[in-house]
Amino acid sequence: EVQLQESGPGLVKPSQSLSLTCSVTGYSITSNYWGWIRKFPGNKMEWMGYISYSGSTSYNPSLKSRISITRDTSKNQFFLQLNSVTTEDTATYYCARGRSIAAEWGQGTLVTVSS
Amino acid sequence: DIQMTQSPASLSASLGETISIECRASEDIYSNLAWYQQKSGKSPQLLIYAANRLQDGVPSRFSGSGSGTQYSLKISGMQPEDEGDYFCLQGSKFPWTFGGGTKLELK
């Protein structure tokens, strides 16, 4: 059974970078696609981007200049970095398995951007 | 981006009632649509993919239909455990986009 778990700071200051880790068990990240999705207060959701089994990435154009998704295959983890955050980046961040249809999701982690 | 308009925003159903939730896409998404259920404090669970294919382990009272720009999720016989938030996701054109969600409550 595949399981995903997000981890990282729950509070980030404006203009700083948000960094999250998704730890995957039960499935190798060198197979399939792995993405980051966020849910804003008020429930709007946004697919941020994904990294493929080969390490190639695709990012939502709305974030393209600020986002980076990388991975460490030795630890079966992938990472999200979002630069120059503002209060509008406050959201619950989920990692998920799948290129478009997210079959499994992590529990989510709330990240608040505030000074 | 493809806009996904989901309705209704909220719904209250009686035990055993059949309900439907709709998602309309701003352009043809060729059945590249999934439905999810999210219970409070939990991660989303995939119910339906490819518009009408039931994910393994999902009760058969859930069904999906539609084509082109119009899709729907039907629950045939509301159960207490079906309370939660439901949303659609289009996977036809990147960036994938979500419906605004439907809050389903037991009356």
Interface residues (C-beta under 8 A of the other chain):
Chain A: N43 K44 M45 E46 W47 S58 N60 P61 S62 Y94 R99 S100 I101 A102 A103 E104 W105 G106 Q107 G108
Chain B: N32 A34 K42 S43 P44 L46 Y49 A50 Q55 D85 F87 L89 G91 S92 F94 P95 W96 T97 F98 G100 G101
